[in-house]
Amino acid sequence: MDNHAVMTAETDEQAFEILRSRQIDCVLLWPQKAKPDAKEQSKEDLTFSHRLCEGQITPWLKKVKLPENMADGFLVFETDF
């Protein structure tokens, strides 16, 4: 349930509070499933997961460099709080 709340958070602050309260170490995304349909959402309406897929990374997340054979399919971020 918290996973859905984080990924669909309208603000980074909402996502931060959930991740911090649960002491989450990392966030894993599969961009193919997280990217919104361009017709459905504007830039202002993007959720936390969509913003990460668009490269809008918050100061409290650090992108993890993945091996080449995984880099095309997944995004991983470490928390820094």
PDB file with SEQRES, HELIX, SHEET and CRYST1 records, atoms N, CA, C and O in Angstrom:
SEQRES   1 A   81  MET ASP ASN HIS ALA VAL MET THR ALA GLU THR ASP GLU          
SEQRES   2 A   81  GLN ALA PHE GLU ILE LEU ARG SER ARG GLN ILE ASP CYS          
SEQRES   3 A   81  VAL LEU LEU TRP PRO GLN LYS ALA LYS PRO ASP ALA LYS          
SEQRES   4 A   81  GLU GLN SER LYS GLU ASP LEU THR PHE SER HIS ARG LEU          
SEQRES   5 A   81  CYS GLU GLY GLN ILE THR PRO TRP LEU LYS LYS VAL LYS          
SEQRES   6 A   81  LEU PRO GLU ASN MET ALA ASP GLY PHE LEU VAL PHE GLU          
SEQRES   7 A   81  THR ASP PHE                                                  
HELIX    1 AA1 ASP A    2  MET A    7  1                                   6    
HELIX    2 AA2 ASP A   12  SER A   21  1                                  10    
HELIX    3 AA3 PRO A   31  ALA A   34  1                                   4    
HELIX    4 AA4 LYS A   43  ASP A   45  5                                   3    
HELIX    5 AA5 PHE A   48  CYS A   53  1                                   6    
HELIX    6 AA6 GLU A   68  ALA A   71  1                                   4    
SHEET    1 AA1 3 CYS A  26  LEU A  29  0                                        
SHEET    2 AA1 3 LEU A  75  THR A  79 -1                                        
SHEET    3 AA1 3 LEU A  61  LYS A  63 -1                                        
CRYST1    1.000    1.000    1.000  90.00  90.00  90.00 P 1           1          
ATOM      1  N   MET A   1       0.814  -1.184   0.000  1.00  0.00           N  
ATOM      2  CA  MET A   1       0.000   0.000   0.000  1.00  0.00           C  
ATOM      3  C   MET A   1       0.868   1.263   0.000  1.00  0.00           C  
ATOM      4  O   MET A   1       0.578   2.219  -0.718  1.00  0.00           O  
ATOM      5  N   ASP A   2       1.931   1.260   0.806  1.00  0.00           N  
ATOM      6  CA  ASP A   2       2.824   2.411   0.821  1.00  0.00           C  
ATOM      7  C   ASP A   2       3.522   2.584  -0.522  1.00  0.00           C  
ATOM      8  O   ASP A   2       3.777   3.707  -0.956  1.00  0.00           O  
ATOM      9  N   ASN A   3       3.831   1.458  -1.184  1.00  0.00           N  
ATOM     10  CA  ASN A   3       4.482   1.541  -2.486  1.00  0.00           C  
ATOM     11  C   ASN A   3       3.635   2.354  -3.460  1.00  0.00           C  
ATOM     12  O   ASN A   3       4.145   3.238  -4.148  1.00  0.00           O  
ATOM     13  N   HIS A   4       2.358   2.056  -3.512  1.00  0.00           N  
ATOM     14  CA  HIS A   4       1.460   2.784  -4.408  1.00  0.00           C  
ATOM     15  C   HIS A   4       1.377   4.256  -4.007  1.00  0.00           C  
ATOM     16  O   HIS A   4       1.370   5.137  -4.866  1.00  0.00           O  
ATOM     17  N   ALA A   5       1.316   4.516  -2.716  1.00  0.00           N  
ATOM     18  CA  ALA A   5       1.234   5.899  -2.234  1.00  0.00           C  
ATOM     19  C   ALA A   5       2.481   6.694  -2.608  1.00  0.00           C  
ATOM     20  O   ALA A   5       2.379   7.865  -2.973  1.00  0.00           O  
ATOM     21  N   VAL A   6       3.653   6.071  -2.523  1.00  0.00           N  
ATOM     22  CA  VAL A   6       4.899   6.753  -2.899  1.00  0.00           C  
ATOM     23  C   VAL A   6       4.921   7.018  -4.394  1.00  0.00           C  
ATOM     24  O   VAL A   6       5.167   8.145  -4.824  1.00  0.00           O  
ATOM     25  N   MET A   7       4.668   5.996  -5.177  1.00  0.00           N  
ATOM     26  CA  MET A   7       4.790   6.134  -6.631  1.00  0.00           C  
ATOM     27  C   MET A   7       3.764   7.102  -7.221  1.00  0.00           C  
ATOM     28  O   MET A   7       4.021   7.727  -8.249  1.00  0.00           O  
ATOM     29  N   THR A   8       2.626   7.224  -6.587  1.00  0.00           N  
ATOM     30  CA  THR A   8       1.588   8.129  -7.110  1.00  0.00           C  
ATOM     31  C   THR A   8       1.550   9.463  -6.377  1.00  0.00           C  
ATOM     32  O   THR A   8       0.638  10.261  -6.595  1.00  0.00           O  
ATOM     33  N   ALA A   9       2.525   9.715  -5.513  1.00  0.00           N  
ATOM     34  CA  ALA A   9       2.559  10.976  -4.759  1.00  0.00           C  
ATOM     35  C   ALA A   9       2.593  12.164  -5.720  1.00  0.00           C  
ATOM     36  O   ALA A   9       3.332  12.168  -6.704  1.00  0.00           O  
ATOM     37  N   GLU A  10       1.788  13.152  -5.413  1.00  0.00           N  
ATOM     38  CA  GLU A  10       1.730  14.353  -6.244  1.00  0.00           C  
ATOM     39  C   GLU A  10       2.911  15.278  -5.995  1.00  0.00           C  
ATOM     40  O   GLU A  10       3.272  16.075  -6.861  1.00  0.00           O  
ATOM     41  N   THR A  11       3.517  15.176  -4.808  1.00  0.00           N  
ATOM     42  CA  THR A  11       4.677  16.014  -4.497  1.00  0.00           C  
ATOM     43  C   THR A  11       5.825  15.145  -3.998  1.00  0.00           C  
ATOM     44  O   THR A  11       5.615  14.048  -3.480  1.00  0.00           O  
ATOM     45  N   ASP A  12       7.034  15.653  -4.164  1.00  0.00           N  
ATOM     46  CA  ASP A  12       8.205  14.948  -3.651  1.00  0.00           C  
ATOM     47  C   ASP A  12       8.172  14.876  -2.130  1.00  0.00           C  
ATOM     48  O   ASP A  12       8.661  13.914  -1.539  1.00  0.00           O  
ATOM     49  N   GLU A  13       7.601  15.886  -1.503  1.00  0.00           N  
ATOM     50  CA  GLU A  13       7.507  15.907  -0.049  1.00  0.00           C  
ATOM     51  C   GLU A  13       6.636  14.761   0.472  1.00  0.00           C  
ATOM     52  O   GLU A  13       6.961  14.144   1.487  1.00  0.00           O  
ATOM     53  N   GLN A  14       5.542  14.483  -0.215  1.00  0.00           N  
ATOM     54  CA  GLN A  14       4.678  13.369   0.177  1.00  0.00           C  
ATOM     55  C   GLN A  14       5.443  12.049   0.089  1.00  0.00           C  
ATOM     56  O   GLN A  14       5.388  11.231   1.007  1.00  0.00           O  
ATOM     57  N   ALA A  15       6.151  11.847  -1.011  1.00  0.00           N  
ATOM     58  CA  ALA A  15       6.937  10.621  -1.192  1.00  0.00           C  
ATOM     59  C   ALA A  15       8.033  10.536  -0.136  1.00  0.00           C  
ATOM     60  O   ALA A  15       8.263   9.470   0.434  1.00  0.00           O  
ATOM     61  N   PHE A  16       8.706  11.643   0.127  1.00  0.00           N  
ATOM     62  CA  PHE A  16       9.784  11.688   1.115  1.00  0.00           C  
ATOM     63  C   PHE A  16       9.290  11.237   2.490  1.00  0.00           C  
ATOM     64  O   PHE A  16       9.935  10.417   3.143  1.00  0.00           O  
ATOM     65  N   GLU A  17       8.166  11.761   2.924  1.00  0.00           N  
ATOM     66  CA  GLU A  17       7.642  11.431   4.256  1.00  0.00           C  
ATOM     67  C   GLU A  17       7.366   9.934   4.401  1.00  0.00           C  
ATOM     68  O   GLU A  17       7.664   9.347   5.442  1.00  0.00           O  
ATOM     69  N   ILE A  18       6.808   9.324   3.381  1.00  0.00           N  
ATOM     70  CA  ILE A  18       6.513   7.887   3.437  1.00  0.00           C  
ATOM     71  C   ILE A  18       7.811   7.084   3.431  1.00  0.00           C  
ATOM     72  O   ILE A  18       7.984   6.182   4.250  1.00  0.00           O  
ATOM     73  N   LEU A  19       8.723   7.404   2.515  1.00  0.00           N  
ATOM     74  CA  LEU A  19       9.986   6.674   2.422  1.00  0.00           C  
ATOM     75  C   LEU A  19      10.795   6.799   3.715  1.00  0.00           C  
ATOM     76  O   LEU A  19      11.354   5.816   4.200  1.00  0.00           O  
ATOM     77  N   ARG A  20      10.853   7.992   4.258  1.00  0.00           N  
ATOM     78  CA  ARG A  20      11.627   8.221   5.487  1.00  0.00           C  
ATOM     79  C   ARG A  20      10.987   7.488   6.669  1.00  0.00           C  
ATOM     80  O   ARG A  20      11.688   6.850   7.454  1.00  0.00           O  
ATOM     81  N   SER A  21       9.682   7.575   6.796  1.00  0.00           N  
ATOM     82  CA  SER A  21       9.008   6.936   7.928  1.00  0.00           C  
ATOM     83  C   SER A  21       9.162   5.416   7.894  1.00  0.00           C  
ATOM     84  O   SER A  21       9.169   4.771   8.943  1.00  0.00           O  
ATOM     85  N   ARG A  22       9.284   4.847   6.711  1.00  0.00           N  
ATOM     86  CA  ARG A  22       9.458   3.396   6.557  1.00  0.00           C  
ATOM     87  C   ARG A  22      10.929   2.992   6.458  1.00  0.00           C  
ATOM     88  O   ARG A  22      11.240   1.809   6.320  1.00  0.00           O  
ATOM     89  N   GLN A  23      11.831   3.966   6.530  1.00  0.00           N  
ATOM     90  CA  GLN A  23      13.279   3.746   6.447  1.00  0.00           C  
ATOM     91  C   GLN A  23      13.666   2.966   5.186  1.00  0.00           C  
ATOM     92  O   GLN A  23      14.425   1.998   5.239  1.00  0.00           O  
ATOM     93  N   ILE A  24      13.122   3.415   4.059  1.00  0.00           N  
ATOM     94  CA  ILE A  24      13.395   2.777   2.774  1.00  0.00           C  
ATOM     95  C   ILE A  24      14.781   3.183   2.277  1.00  0.00           C  
ATOM     96  O   ILE A  24      15.126   4.364   2.295  1.00  0.00           O  
ATOM     97  N   ASP A  25      15.574   2.208   1.835  1.00  0.00           N  
ATOM     98  CA  ASP A  25      16.941   2.452   1.377  1.00  0.00           C  
ATOM     99  C   ASP A  25      17.034   2.785  -0.102  1.00  0.00           C  
ATOM    100  O   ASP A  25      17.908   3.542  -0.525  1.00  0.00           O  
ATOM    101  N   CYS A  26      16.112   2.207  -0.895  1.00  0.00           N  
ATOM    102  CA  CYS A  26      16.211   2.433  -2.339  1.00  0.00           C  
ATOM    103  C   CYS A  26      14.835   2.368  -2.996  1.00  0.00           C  
ATOM    104  O   CYS A  26      13.872   1.838  -2.442  1.00  0.00           O  
ATOM    105  N   VAL A  27      14.790   2.928  -4.190  1.00  0.00           N  
ATOM    106  CA  VAL A  27      13.575   2.951  -4.999  1.00  0.00           C  
ATOM    107  C   VAL A  27      13.931   2.298  -6.331  1.00  0.00           C  
ATOM    108  O   VAL A  27      14.915   2.678  -6.966  1.00  0.00           O  
ATOM    109  N   LEU A  28      13.144   1.328  -6.752  1.00  0.00           N  
ATOM    110  CA  LEU A  28      13.353   0.620  -8.009  1.00  0.00           C  
ATOM    111  C   LEU A  28      12.172   0.905  -8.924  1.00  0.00           C  
ATOM    112  O   LEU A  28      11.014   0.765  -8.530  1.00  0.00           O  
ATOM    113  N   LEU A  29      12.481   1.306 -10.145  1.00  0.00           N  
ATOM    114  CA  LEU A  29      11.430   1.591 -11.131  1.00  0.00           C  
ATOM    115  C   LEU A  29      11.676   0.802 -12.408  1.00  0.00           C  
ATOM    116  O   LEU A  29      12.817   0.539 -12.788  1.00  0.00           O  
ATOM    117  N   TRP A  30      10.604   0.439 -13.047  1.00  0.00           N  
ATOM    118  CA  TRP A  30      10.636  -0.140 -14.381  1.00  0.00           C  
ATOM    119  C   TRP A  30       9.979   0.903 -15.281  1.00  0.00           C  
ATOM    120  O   TRP A  30       8.754   0.927 -15.404  1.00  0.00           O  
ATOM    121  N   PRO A  31      10.778   1.764 -15.910  1.00  0.00           N  
ATOM    122  CA  PRO A  31      10.226   2.900 -16.658  1.00  0.00           C  
ATOM    123  C   PRO A  31       9.185   2.541 -17.702  1.00  0.00           C  
ATOM    124  O   PRO A  31       8.280   3.337 -17.954  1.00  0.00           O  
ATOM    125  N   GLN A  32       9.282   1.374 -18.314  1.00  0.00           N  
ATOM    126  CA  GLN A  32       8.288   0.996 -19.317  1.00  0.00           C  
ATOM    127  C   GLN A  32       6.885   0.991 -18.731  1.00  0.00           C  
ATOM    128  O   GLN A  32       5.919   1.291 -19.433  1.00  0.00           O  
ATOM    129  N   LYS A  33       6.764   0.658 -17.463  1.00  0.00           N  
ATOM    130  CA  LYS A  33       5.452   0.599 -16.813  1.00  0.00           C  
ATOM    131  C   LYS A  33       5.089   1.909 -16.118  1.00  0.00           C  
ATOM    132  O   LYS A  33       3.917   2.147 -15.825  1.00  0.00           O  
ATOM    133  N   ALA A  34       6.080   2.758 -15.852  1.00  0.00           N  
ATOM    134  CA  ALA A  34       5.831   3.967 -15.072  1.00  0.00           C  
ATOM    135  C   ALA A  34       5.549   5.204 -15.912  1.00  0.00           C  
ATOM    136  O   ALA A  34       4.969   6.167 -15.409  1.00  0.00           O  
ATOM    137  N   LYS A  35       5.946   5.199 -17.177  1.00  0.00           N  
ATOM    138  CA  LYS A  35       5.780   6.398 -17.997  1.00  0.00           C  
ATOM    139  C   LYS A  35       4.308   6.639 -18.330  1.00  0.00           C  
ATOM    140  O   LYS A  35       3.589   5.721 -18.725  1.00  0.00           O  
ATOM    141  N   PRO A  36       3.875   7.887 -18.162  1.00  0.00           N  
ATOM    142  CA  PRO A  36       2.472   8.202 -18.454  1.00  0.00           C  
ATOM    143  C   PRO A  36       2.221   8.337 -19.948  1.00  0.00           C  
ATOM    144  O   PRO A  36       3.139   8.597 -20.727  1.00  0.00           O  
ATOM    145  N   ASP A  37       0.990   8.161 -20.325  1.00  0.00           N  
ATOM    146  CA  ASP A  37       0.573   8.444 -21.692  1.00  0.00           C  
ATOM    147  C   ASP A  37       0.582   9.959 -21.849  1.00  0.00           C  
ATOM    148  O   ASP A  37      -0.033  10.670 -21.054  1.00  0.00           O  
ATOM    149  N   ALA A  38       1.266  10.450 -22.856  1.00  0.00           N  
ATOM    150  CA  ALA A  38       1.411  11.899 -23.054  1.00  0.00           C  
ATOM    151  C   ALA A  38       0.060  12.593 -23.143  1.00  0.00           C  
ATOM    152  O   ALA A  38      -0.062  13.758 -22.764  1.00  0.00           O  
ATOM    153  N   LYS A  39      -0.944  11.902 -23.635  1.00  0.00           N  
ATOM    154  CA  LYS A  39      -2.272  12.501 -23.758  1.00  0.00           C  
ATOM    155  C   LYS A  39      -2.979  12.597 -22.408  1.00  0.00           C  
ATOM    156  O   LYS A  39      -3.874  13.421 -22.224  1.00  0.00           O  
ATOM    157  N   GLU A  40      -2.570  11.749 -21.467  1.00  0.00           N  
ATOM    158  CA  GLU A  40      -3.266  11.680 -20.184  1.00  0.00           C  
ATOM    159  C   GLU A  40      -2.807  12.716 -19.171  1.00  0.00           C  
ATOM    160  O   GLU A  40      -3.616  13.199 -18.380  1.00  0.00           O  
ATOM    161  N   GLN A  41      -1.510  13.072 -19.178  1.00  0.00           N  
ATOM    162  CA  GLN A  41      -0.998  13.942 -18.130  1.00  0.00           C  
ATOM    163  C   GLN A  41      -0.097  15.032 -18.701  1.00  0.00           C  
ATOM    164  O   GLN A  41       0.642  14.827 -19.664  1.00  0.00           O  
ATOM    165  N   SER A  42      -0.190  16.190 -18.072  1.00  0.00           N  
ATOM    166  CA  SER A  42       0.722  17.268 -18.413  1.00  0.00           C  
ATOM    167  C   SER A  42       1.915  17.200 -17.472  1.00  0.00           C  
ATOM    168  O   SER A  42       1.879  16.455 -16.493  1.00  0.00           O  
ATOM    169  N   LYS A  43       2.960  17.952 -17.741  1.00  0.00           N  
ATOM    170  CA  LYS A  43       4.160  17.980 -16.891  1.00  0.00           C  
ATOM    171  C   LYS A  43       3.816  18.329 -15.447  1.00  0.00           C  
ATOM    172  O   LYS A  43       4.428  17.798 -14.521  1.00  0.00           O  
ATOM    173  N   GLU A  44       2.855  19.207 -15.248  1.00  0.00           N  
ATOM    174  CA  GLU A  44       2.486  19.647 -13.905  1.00  0.00           C  
ATOM    175  C   GLU A  44       1.773  18.547 -13.112  1.00  0.00           C  
ATOM    176  O   GLU A  44       1.754  18.584 -11.881  1.00  0.00           O  
ATOM    177  N   ASP A  45       1.191  17.573 -13.808  1.00  0.00           N  
ATOM    178  CA  ASP A  45       0.405  16.535 -13.153  1.00  0.00           C  
ATOM    179  C   ASP A  45       1.167  15.227 -12.945  1.00  0.00           C  
ATOM    180  O   ASP A  45       0.570  14.228 -12.543  1.00  0.00           O  
ATOM    181  N   LEU A  46       2.466  15.216 -13.209  1.00  0.00           N  
ATOM    182  CA  LEU A  46       3.222  13.976 -13.097  1.00  0.00           C  
ATOM    183  C   LEU A  46       3.330  13.513 -11.644  1.00  0.00           C  
ATOM    184  O   LEU A  46       3.486  14.320 -10.727  1.00  0.00           O  
ATOM    185  N   THR A  47       3.244  12.203 -11.461  1.00  0.00           N  
ATOM    186  CA  THR A  47       3.417  11.622 -10.132  1.00  0.00           C  
ATOM    187  C   THR A  47       4.909  11.472  -9.837  1.00  0.00           C  
ATOM    188  O   THR A  47       5.749  11.703 -10.707  1.00  0.00           O  
ATOM    189  N   PHE A  48       5.226  11.085  -8.603  1.00  0.00           N  
ATOM    190  CA  PHE A  48       6.612  10.899  -8.183  1.00  0.00           C  
ATOM    191  C   PHE A  48       7.349   9.949  -9.120  1.00  0.00           C  
ATOM    192  O   PHE A  48       8.450  10.266  -9.571  1.00  0.00           O  
ATOM    193  N   SER A  49       6.773   8.803  -9.419  1.00  0.00           N  
ATOM    194  CA  SER A  49       7.444   7.842 -10.299  1.00  0.00           C  
ATOM    195  C   SER A  49       7.626   8.395 -11.710  1.00  0.00           C  
ATOM    196  O   SER A  49       8.660   8.164 -12.337  1.00  0.00           O  
ATOM    197  N   HIS A  50       6.652   9.107 -12.201  1.00  0.00           N  
ATOM    198  CA  HIS A  50       6.770   9.694 -13.539  1.00  0.00           C  
ATOM    199  C   HIS A  50       7.874  10.755 -13.571  1.00  0.00           C  
ATOM    200  O   HIS A  50       8.637  10.833 -14.534  1.00  0.00           O  
ATOM    201  N   ARG A  51       7.956  11.566 -12.518  1.00  0.00           N  
ATOM    202  CA  ARG A  51       9.007  12.590 -12.461  1.00  0.00           C  
ATOM    203  C   ARG A  51      10.390  11.948 -12.456  1.00  0.00           C  
ATOM    204  O   ARG A  51      11.304  12.438 -13.119  1.00  0.00           O  
ATOM    205  N   LEU A  52      10.549  10.853 -11.709  1.00  0.00           N  
ATOM    206  CA  LEU A  52      11.842  10.168 -11.700  1.00  0.00           C  
ATOM    207  C   LEU A  52      12.190   9.631 -13.084  1.00  0.00           C  
ATOM    208  O   LEU A  52      13.335   9.739 -13.523  1.00  0.00           O  
ATOM    209  N   CYS A  53      11.221   9.060 -13.762  1.00  0.00           N  
ATOM    210  CA  CYS A  53      11.454   8.547 -15.113  1.00  0.00           C  
ATOM    211  C   CYS A  53      11.795   9.662 -16.095  1.00  0.00           C  
ATOM    212  O   CYS A  53      12.497   9.431 -17.080  1.00  0.00           O  
ATOM    213  N   GLU A  54      11.306  10.859 -15.832  1.00  0.00           N  
ATOM    214  CA  GLU A  54      11.594  12.022 -16.676  1.00  0.00           C  
ATOM    215  C   GLU A  54      12.931  12.678 -16.316  1.00  0.00           C  
ATOM    216  O   GLU A  54      13.336  13.652 -16.951  1.00  0.00           O  
ATOM    217  N   GLY A  55      13.618  12.142 -15.295  1.00  0.00           N  
ATOM    218  CA  GLY A  55      14.911  12.684 -14.899  1.00  0.00           C  
ATOM    219  C   GLY A  55      14.848  13.780 -13.856  1.00  0.00           C  
ATOM    220  O   GLY A  55      15.857  14.429 -13.579  1.00  0.00           O  
ATOM    221  N   GLN A  56      13.679  13.997 -13.274  1.00  0.00           N  
ATOM    222  CA  GLN A  56      13.516  15.009 -12.226  1.00  0.00           C  
ATOM    223  C   GLN A  56      13.791  14.365 -10.869  1.00  0.00           C  
ATOM    224  O   GLN A  56      12.869  13.983 -10.149  1.00  0.00           O  
ATOM    225  N   ILE A  57      15.077  14.254 -10.534  1.00  0.00           N  
ATOM    226  CA  ILE A  57      15.499  13.549  -9.327  1.00  0.00           C  
ATOM    227  C   ILE A  57      15.619  14.521  -8.166  1.00  0.00           C  
ATOM    228  O   ILE A  57      16.220  15.586  -8.300  1.00  0.00           O  
ATOM    229  N   THR A  58      15.052  14.159  -7.039  1.00  0.00           N  
ATOM    230  CA  THR A  58      15.079  15.007  -5.846  1.00  0.00           C  
ATOM    231  C   THR A  58      16.472  15.001  -5.223  1.00  0.00           C  
ATOM    232  O   THR A  58      17.244  14.075  -5.472  1.00  0.00           O  
ATOM    233  N   PRO A  59      16.814  16.013  -4.415  1.00  0.00           N  
ATOM    234  CA  PRO A  59      18.133  16.068  -3.778  1.00  0.00           C  
ATOM    235  C   PRO A  59      18.382  14.917  -2.794  1.00  0.00           C  
ATOM    236  O   PRO A  59      19.536  14.622  -2.484  1.00  0.00           O  
ATOM    237  N   TRP A  60      17.344  14.274  -2.306  1.00  0.00           N  
ATOM    238  CA  TRP A  60      17.514  13.195  -1.337  1.00  0.00           C  
ATOM    239  C   TRP A  60      17.528  11.802  -1.968  1.00  0.00           C  
ATOM    240  O   TRP A  60      17.452  10.795  -1.263  1.00  0.00           O  
ATOM    241  N   LEU A  61      17.626  11.750  -3.292  1.00  0.00           N  
ATOM    242  CA  LEU A  61      17.809  10.486  -4.013  1.00  0.00           C  
ATOM    243  C   LEU A  61      19.067  10.561  -4.852  1.00  0.00           C  
ATOM    244  O   LEU A  61      19.396  11.607  -5.411  1.00  0.00           O  
ATOM    245  N   LYS A  62      19.768   9.441  -4.937  1.00  0.00           N  
ATOM    246  CA  LYS A  62      20.970   9.346  -5.764  1.00  0.00           C  
ATOM    247  C   LYS A  62      20.785   8.185  -6.733  1.00  0.00           C  
ATOM    248  O   LYS A  62      20.504   7.060  -6.319  1.00  0.00           O  
ATOM    249  N   LYS A  63      20.944   8.462  -8.024  1.00  0.00           N  
ATOM    250  CA  LYS A  63      20.773   7.411  -9.029  1.00  0.00           C  
ATOM    251  C   LYS A  63      21.917   6.415  -8.937  1.00  0.00           C  
ATOM    252  O   LYS A  63      23.084   6.799  -8.851  1.00  0.00           O  
ATOM    253  N   VAL A  64      21.572   5.124  -8.957  1.00  0.00           N  
ATOM    254  CA  VAL A  64      22.553   4.050  -8.886  1.00  0.00           C  
ATOM    255  C   VAL A  64      22.901   3.612 -10.307  1.00  0.00           C  
ATOM    256  O   VAL A  64      22.016   3.358 -11.124  1.00  0.00           O  
ATOM    257  N   LYS A  65      24.193   3.528 -10.588  1.00  0.00           N  
ATOM    258  CA  LYS A  65      24.639   3.059 -11.906  1.00  0.00           C  
ATOM    259  C   LYS A  65      24.503   1.537 -11.934  1.00  0.00           C  
ATOM    260  O   LYS A  65      25.061   0.834 -11.091  1.00  0.00           O  
ATOM    261  N   LEU A  66      23.759   1.047 -12.908  1.00  0.00           N  
ATOM    262  CA  LEU A  66      23.510  -0.380 -13.046  1.00  0.00           C  
ATOM    263  C   LEU A  66      24.430  -0.996 -14.093  1.00  0.00           C  
ATOM    264  O   LEU A  66      24.956  -0.285 -14.949  1.00  0.00           O  
ATOM    265  N   PRO A  67      24.629  -2.314 -14.033  1.00  0.00           N  
ATOM    266  CA  PRO A  67      25.396  -2.994 -15.086  1.00  0.00           C  
ATOM    267  C   PRO A  67      24.717  -2.789 -16.441  1.00  0.00           C  
ATOM    268  O   PRO A  67      23.501  -2.612 -16.515  1.00  0.00           O  
ATOM    269  N   GLU A  68      25.499  -2.814 -17.488  1.00  0.00           N  
ATOM    270  CA  GLU A  68      24.969  -2.548 -18.837  1.00  0.00           C  
ATOM    271  C   GLU A  68      23.771  -3.416 -19.192  1.00  0.00           C  
ATOM    272  O   GLU A  68      22.832  -2.938 -19.827  1.00  0.00           O  
ATOM    273  N   ASN A  69      23.789  -4.683 -18.792  1.00  0.00           N  
ATOM    274  CA  ASN A  69      22.694  -5.577 -19.183  1.00  0.00           C  
ATOM    275  C   ASN A  69      21.388  -5.274 -18.454  1.00  0.00           C  
ATOM    276  O   ASN A  69      20.347  -5.831 -18.801  1.00  0.00           O  
ATOM    277  N   MET A  70      21.428  -4.394 -17.444  1.00  0.00           N  
ATOM    278  CA  MET A  70      20.216  -4.013 -16.721  1.00  0.00           C  
ATOM    279  C   MET A  70      19.859  -2.547 -16.914  1.00  0.00           C  
ATOM    280  O   MET A  70      18.736  -2.138 -16.619  1.00  0.00           O  
ATOM    281  N   ALA A  71      20.792  -1.763 -17.401  1.00  0.00           N  
ATOM    282  CA  ALA A  71      20.620  -0.310 -17.469  1.00  0.00           C  
ATOM    283  C   ALA A  71      19.461   0.127 -18.357  1.00  0.00           C  
ATOM    284  O   ALA A  71      18.879   1.185 -18.118  1.00  0.00           O  
ATOM    285  N   ASP A  72      19.116  -0.639 -19.354  1.00  0.00           N  
ATOM    286  CA  ASP A  72      18.019  -0.261 -20.245  1.00  0.00           C  
ATOM    287  C   ASP A  72      16.644  -0.511 -19.637  1.00  0.00           C  
ATOM    288  O   ASP A  72      15.668   0.129 -20.028  1.00  0.00           O  
ATOM    289  N   GLY A  73      16.562  -1.425 -18.696  1.00  0.00           N  
ATOM    290  CA  GLY A  73      15.250  -1.814 -18.199  1.00  0.00           C  
ATOM    291  C   GLY A  73      14.816  -1.223 -16.879  1.00  0.00           C  
ATOM    292  O   GLY A  73      13.617  -1.129 -16.614  1.00  0.00           O  
ATOM    293  N   PHE A  74      15.765  -0.819 -16.036  1.00  0.00           N  
ATOM    294  CA  PHE A  74      15.412  -0.405 -14.687  1.00  0.00           C  
ATOM    295  C   PHE A  74      16.099   0.890 -14.275  1.00  0.00           C  
ATOM    296  O   PHE A  74      17.143   1.260 -14.812  1.00  0.00           O  
ATOM    297  N   LEU A  75      15.495   1.561 -13.318  1.00  0.00           N  
ATOM    298  CA  LEU A  75      16.102   2.714 -12.649  1.00  0.00           C  
ATOM    299  C   LEU A  75      16.126   2.398 -11.161  1.00  0.00           C  
ATOM    300  O   LEU A  75      15.129   1.944 -10.600  1.00  0.00           O  
ATOM    301  N   VAL A  76      17.276   2.643 -10.520  1.00  0.00           N  
ATOM    302  CA  VAL A  76      17.407   2.420  -9.088  1.00  0.00           C  
ATOM    303  C   VAL A  76      17.970   3.688  -8.461  1.00  0.00           C  
ATOM    304  O   VAL A  76      18.913   4.285  -8.980  1.00  0.00           O  
ATOM    305  N   PHE A  77      17.384   4.087  -7.349  1.00  0.00           N  
ATOM    306  CA  PHE A  77      17.820   5.272  -6.621  1.00  0.00           C  
ATOM    307  C   PHE A  77      18.026   4.901  -5.158  1.00  0.00           C  
ATOM    308  O   PHE A  77      17.215   4.183  -4.572  1.00  0.00           O  
ATOM    309  N   GLU A  78      19.124   5.399  -4.566  1.00  0.00           N  
ATOM    310  CA  GLU A  78      19.359   5.233  -3.134  1.00  0.00           C  
ATOM    311  C   GLU A  78      18.846   6.476  -2.424  1.00  0.00           C  
ATOM    312  O   GLU A  78      18.964   7.592  -2.929  1.00  0.00           O  
ATOM    313  N   THR A  79      18.279   6.264  -1.255  1.00  0.00           N  
ATOM    314  CA  THR A  79      17.826   7.409  -0.468  1.00  0.00           C  
ATOM    315  C   THR A  79      18.999   7.994   0.312  1.00  0.00           C  
ATOM    316  O   THR A  79      19.943   7.286   0.663  1.00  0.00           O  
ATOM    317  N   ASP A  80      18.926   9.296   0.578  1.00  0.00           N  
ATOM    318  CA  ASP A  80      19.984   9.990   1.301  1.00  0.00           C  
ATOM    319  C   ASP A  80      19.330  10.853   2.384  1.00  0.00           C  
ATOM    320  O   ASP A  80      19.265  12.077   2.278  1.00  0.00           O  
ATOM    321  N   PHE A  81      18.851  10.174   3.424  1.00  0.00           N  
ATOM    322  CA  PHE A  81      18.275  10.890   4.565  1.00  0.00           C  
ATOM    323  C   PHE A  81      18.522  10.123   5.835  1.00  0.00           C  
ATOM    324  O   PHE A  81      18.113  10.561   6.910  1.00  0.00           O  
TER     325      PHE A  81                                                      
END                                                                             
